[in-house]
Amino acid sequence: MDNFKAFGTSLSSIGSQFTPFASRTFQYTKEQLGQAEDKTQLPPDYIDLEKRVDALKAVHQKMLAVTSQYSHEAYDYPPNIKETFSDLGRTVSEKVQLLSTASTPAEAQAALTAPPAAKPQPKTFNHALARASLTSSQLLHQQHTGAGEDPLATALEKYALASERVGEARLAQDAQIQSRYLAGWNTTLNTNLMFATRARKNVEKARLTLDSVKSRVKGNAWKLGAATSPREGEHHEELSAEAQEEIEKAEDEFVTQTEEAVSVMKNVLDTPEPLRNLAELIAAQVEYHKKAYDILSELAPVIEGLQVEQEAAYRKSRESGS
């Protein structure tokens, strides 16, 4: 046992020759090995703040892991469909405009495969639905031989136009979420919470420095006395004025860094910015779903009207046949 104490005292003596970084590392290693006799404890209120900051960081990481999908246009694009370059060439609205002037099947096909006027069209579920609906509409139109228009083909074309509008509303929602929610939460995670982490590291550095100084100067004092360890309360009596001053300086730095970290952590926890950003996320979602509801609500009676007309025509033809 005496040999182990002598070894620990020898380590403390060696530690006095280290740089501040090495001294902190040396102190940390001793603590991990269970060789540190005393470890300065952080105030309970400080530890509580650390736990709350850690929870806030975990919340930001978990939410951003999901909501970051709003930065990827194709997050709801069906993975099983295969669209060609010509399919993505023009908007559905542009194709419908071109189709309105087509007088032959060849012109209609050319309208569907017209070269792009700008960048490829968005890969979202609603845009894909719009393109599929328009192509389906034209397939029926091309094979229709009766009088008037094919009601299903007409309905599909109207549905295509509505779906494209819903898709554009979704893209507008995503843009708002990116600028008003994602940007804010990423700033909190990568800046504000990082400042808090840095302040906490400074506290840990100051604590390790304080404890390494205490261990070193007290270790030196013990070597001047008897072979046995000094009793509690006798340490300061044996310390020189220089040693006591060194400890007090390290204690002052520890207190300063702790107070600074408390201030930074409270600021991160008290700021209303994350909640404000969350409100913006919800507002963007509400606006998108309201637009989608309005577009589809406007379309629904038109499709129902076509359905009623077709059913009436169908009943009439059955009555005439009988």
Legacy VTK file of the C-alpha trace (Angstrom):
# vtk DataFile Version 3.0
C-alpha trace
ASCII
DATASET POLYDATA
POINTS 322 float
0.000 0.000 0.000
2.851 2.363 0.889
4.466 1.583 -2.452
1.231 2.525 -4.270
1.054 5.841 -2.391
4.672 6.518 -3.207
3.927 5.809 -6.870
0.992 8.228 -6.809
3.157 10.912 -5.187
5.810 10.335 -7.801
3.192 10.759 -10.551
2.116 14.053 -9.011
5.711 15.225 -8.993
6.095 14.301 -12.655
2.804 16.055 -13.441
4.232 19.361 -12.222
6.571 19.350 -15.199
3.774 18.966 -17.777
2.182 21.631 -19.948
-1.387 22.663 -18.969
-2.824 20.345 -21.638
-0.671 17.460 -20.506
-1.539 18.150 -16.874
-5.251 17.999 -17.650
-4.769 14.796 -19.631
-2.735 13.343 -16.785
-5.442 14.282 -14.277
-8.187 12.824 -16.484
-6.241 9.578 -16.822
-5.792 9.313 -13.062
-9.539 9.824 -12.581
-10.370 7.135 -15.115
-7.980 4.737 -13.370
-9.445 5.585 -9.973
-6.169 7.055 -8.716
-7.467 10.601 -8.111
-8.169 11.172 -4.431
-10.428 14.213 -4.896
-12.545 15.409 -7.789
-14.146 18.844 -7.713
-17.912 18.395 -7.989
-20.073 20.565 -10.201
-23.118 22.295 -8.638
-26.408 20.329 -8.918
-28.042 23.217 -10.795
-25.230 23.116 -13.347
-25.650 19.364 -13.844
-29.398 19.893 -14.316
-28.704 22.475 -17.028
-26.372 20.024 -18.770
-29.082 17.358 -18.822
-31.623 19.795 -20.259
-29.195 20.952 -22.953
-28.422 17.333 -23.851
-32.149 16.649 -24.160
-32.622 19.695 -26.395
-29.762 18.562 -28.604
-31.226 15.060 -28.898
-34.610 16.556 -29.849
-33.055 18.639 -32.618
-31.117 15.677 -33.969
-34.162 13.398 -33.961
-36.518 15.921 -35.554
-33.998 17.011 -38.193
-33.314 13.385 -39.108
-36.933 13.224 -40.334
-37.786 16.771 -41.400
-34.605 17.164 -43.446
-36.497 15.183 -46.088
-38.209 18.456 -46.969
-34.892 19.429 -48.562
-35.139 16.537 -51.027
-37.634 17.142 -53.810
-38.309 13.472 -54.549
-39.068 12.326 -50.987
-42.520 11.068 -52.040
-41.704 10.182 -55.646
-42.834 6.595 -56.412
-39.709 4.420 -56.719
-41.401 1.884 -58.975
-42.228 4.152 -61.929
-39.947 4.730 -64.903
-40.363 8.129 -66.500
-38.435 9.115 -69.599
-36.755 12.390 -70.484
-39.724 13.302 -72.685
-42.130 12.549 -69.836
-40.317 15.135 -67.741
-39.848 17.595 -70.607
-42.754 19.987 -70.130
-45.320 20.768 -67.493
-48.738 19.185 -67.720
-50.203 22.652 -68.251
-47.904 23.227 -71.229
-48.749 19.848 -72.714
-52.473 20.477 -72.347
-52.032 23.813 -74.126
-50.162 22.126 -76.972
-52.726 19.334 -77.157
-55.540 21.857 -77.493
-54.121 22.923 -80.870
-53.397 19.394 -82.128
-55.718 18.249 -84.921
-54.280 14.796 -85.624
-53.019 11.878 -83.517
-49.488 12.606 -84.727
-49.682 16.210 -83.553
-51.069 15.046 -80.218
-48.174 12.629 -79.795
-45.713 15.383 -80.697
-47.293 17.606 -78.055
-46.817 14.915 -75.433
-43.152 14.448 -76.343
-42.267 18.092 -77.013
-38.709 19.025 -76.070
-38.295 20.707 -72.675
-38.780 24.445 -72.486
-36.816 24.673 -69.228
-35.420 22.319 -66.598
-36.922 18.827 -66.161
-40.198 18.717 -64.291
-40.276 17.969 -60.564
-40.166 14.425 -59.310
-42.911 14.500 -56.709
-45.805 12.117 -56.232
-48.394 14.666 -57.372
-46.407 15.660 -60.447
-45.959 11.998 -61.359
-49.687 11.479 -60.831
-50.428 14.447 -63.090
-48.191 13.110 -65.881
-49.676 9.629 -65.628
-53.213 11.050 -65.703
-52.538 13.179 -68.782
-50.914 10.297 -70.672
-53.865 8.076 -69.760
-56.274 10.756 -70.912
-54.598 10.923 -74.318
-54.625 7.151 -74.721
-58.409 7.210 -74.308
-58.825 10.256 -76.567
-56.849 8.596 -79.354
-59.008 5.491 -79.274
-62.324 7.282 -78.847
-64.564 6.958 -81.930
-67.948 8.054 -80.624
-69.584 11.458 -80.687
-68.261 14.080 -78.306
-65.430 13.463 -75.879
-64.676 10.429 -73.780
-65.845 11.475 -70.268
-63.140 9.495 -68.495
-60.470 11.010 -70.729
-61.818 14.495 -69.977
-61.900 13.766 -66.246
-58.337 12.443 -66.269
-57.087 15.581 -68.027
-58.744 17.807 -65.446
-57.349 15.610 -62.671
-53.883 15.923 -64.208
-54.055 19.713 -64.113
-55.292 19.679 -60.513
-52.600 17.221 -59.420
-49.904 19.418 -60.898
-51.239 22.383 -58.913
-51.157 20.284 -55.748
-47.577 19.312 -56.559
-46.591 22.946 -56.968
-48.223 23.726 -53.625
-46.158 20.961 -52.048
-42.958 22.448 -53.461
-43.961 25.853 -52.074
-44.518 24.223 -48.668
-41.086 22.604 -48.799
-39.404 25.904 -49.643
-41.082 27.600 -46.676
-40.123 24.767 -44.323
-36.511 24.888 -45.495
-36.178 28.628 -44.903
-38.379 29.080 -41.841
-37.899 25.829 -39.918
-34.922 23.766 -41.097
-32.584 26.761 -41.268
-33.479 27.787 -37.722
-33.203 24.328 -36.180
-29.915 23.665 -37.949
-28.603 26.978 -36.603
-29.639 26.038 -33.079
-27.996 22.620 -33.408
-24.818 23.676 -35.179
-24.279 27.087 -33.570
-26.145 27.714 -30.307
-25.837 24.188 -28.945
-22.246 24.065 -30.170
-21.493 27.191 -28.140
-22.984 25.454 -25.109
-20.852 22.368 -25.762
-17.748 24.522 -26.065
-18.549 26.337 -22.800
-19.037 23.003 -21.026
-15.695 21.779 -22.332
-14.078 24.913 -20.930
-15.594 24.090 -17.545
-14.219 20.573 -17.720
-10.776 21.921 -18.670
-10.855 24.356 -15.760
-11.930 21.605 -13.362
-9.183 19.246 -14.515
-6.654 22.064 -14.225
-7.848 22.879 -10.708
-7.713 19.265 -9.579
-4.330 18.691 -11.180
-2.944 21.767 -9.372
-4.427 20.581 -6.068
-3.024 17.111 -6.565
0.413 18.414 -7.453
0.914 21.027 -4.752
-0.628 18.886 -2.042
1.467 15.971 -3.170
4.574 18.096 -2.840
3.492 19.199 0.639
2.945 15.612 1.748
6.480 14.708 0.772
7.737 17.294 3.244
5.915 15.731 6.166
5.673 12.290 7.670
5.444 9.114 5.614
1.758 8.725 6.403
-0.931 10.704 4.577
-1.971 13.992 6.216
-5.307 14.190 7.978
-8.193 16.081 6.443
-7.918 19.798 7.154
-4.148 19.814 7.479
-3.426 20.322 3.774
-3.658 24.088 3.680
-1.451 24.477 6.749
1.424 22.842 4.896
0.977 24.713 1.598
3.266 27.559 0.724
1.855 30.962 -0.175
2.783 30.362 -3.813
0.986 27.020 -3.855
-2.101 28.467 -2.183
-2.127 31.311 -4.717
-1.886 28.831 -7.574
-4.867 26.883 -6.254
-6.920 30.053 -5.764
-6.127 31.171 -9.309
-7.289 27.808 -10.681
-10.426 27.993 -8.510
-11.226 31.478 -9.824
-10.869 30.251 -13.418
-13.117 27.282 -12.664
-15.799 29.537 -11.173
-15.545 31.958 -14.106
-15.912 29.202 -16.708
-18.801 27.637 -14.779
-20.687 30.926 -14.622
-20.064 31.522 -18.318
-21.350 28.036 -19.207
-24.442 28.529 -17.053
-25.196 31.764 -18.896
-24.717 30.153 -22.325
-26.814 27.095 -21.475
-29.647 29.183 -20.036
-29.655 31.310 -23.167
-29.922 28.205 -25.380
-32.722 26.755 -23.258
-34.695 29.991 -22.891
-34.626 31.218 -26.494
-38.067 31.009 -28.160
-36.531 30.432 -31.590
-37.029 26.615 -31.789
-40.710 26.920 -30.876
-41.129 29.786 -33.334
-39.541 27.654 -36.047
-41.839 24.739 -35.196
-44.837 27.047 -35.526
-43.571 28.017 -39.007
-43.313 24.333 -39.939
-46.918 23.746 -38.953
-48.079 26.933 -40.703
-46.435 25.787 -43.952
-48.100 22.386 -43.658
-51.474 23.965 -42.958
-51.134 26.254 -45.983
-50.195 23.343 -48.250
-53.023 21.087 -47.105
-55.512 23.945 -47.375
-54.428 24.630 -50.962
-54.623 20.930 -51.791
-58.100 20.794 -50.234
-59.253 23.850 -52.186
-57.904 22.492 -55.492
-59.469 19.069 -55.065
-62.715 20.510 -53.693
-62.980 22.629 -56.830
-62.324 19.598 -59.018
-64.598 17.092 -57.256
-68.000 18.526 -58.405
-66.703 18.780 -61.987
-65.769 15.091 -61.999
-69.043 14.191 -60.310
-70.883 16.154 -63.010
-69.135 14.162 -65.734
-70.000 10.971 -63.869
-73.686 11.918 -63.614
-73.816 12.777 -67.327
-72.201 9.491 -68.285
-74.538 7.481 -66.071
-77.553 9.272 -67.555
-76.309 8.582 -71.080
-75.662 4.991 -70.151
-79.183 4.495 -68.765
-80.687 6.174 -71.842
-78.769 3.882 -74.178
-79.881 0.839 -72.202
-83.511 1.950 -72.314
-83.330 2.588 -76.047
-81.782 -0.839 -76.598
-84.531 -2.549 -74.687
LINES 1 323
322 0 1 2 3 4 5 6 7 8 9 10 11 12 13 14 15 16 17 18 19 20 21 22 23 24 25 26 27 28 29 30 31 32 33 34 35 36 37 38 39 40 41 42 43 44 45 46 47 48 49 50 51 52 53 54 55 56 57 58 59 60 61 62 63 64 65 66 67 68 69 70 71 72 73 74 75 76 77 78 79 80 81 82 83 84 85 86 87 88 89 90 91 92 93 94 95 96 97 98 99 100 101 102 103 104 105 106 107 108 109 110 111 112 113 114 115 116 117 118 119 120 121 122 123 124 125 126 127 128 129 130 131 132 133 134 135 136 137 138 139 140 141 142 143 144 145 146 147 148 149 150 151 152 153 154 155 156 157 158 159 160 161 162 163 164 165 166 167 168 169 170 171 172 173 174 175 176 177 178 179 180 181 182 183 184 185 186 187 188 189 190 191 192 193 194 195 196 197 198 199 200 201 202 203 204 205 206 207 208 209 210 211 212 213 214 215 216 217 218 219 220 221 222 223 224 225 226 227 228 229 230 231 232 233 234 235 236 237 238 239 240 241 242 243 244 245 246 247 248 249 250 251 252 253 254 255 256 257 258 259 260 261 262 263 264 265 266 267 268 269 270 271 272 273 274 275 276 277 278 279 280 281 282 283 284 285 286 287 288 289 290 291 292 293 294 295 296 297 298 299 300 301 302 303 304 305 306 307 308 309 310 311 312 313 314 315 316 317 318 319 320 321
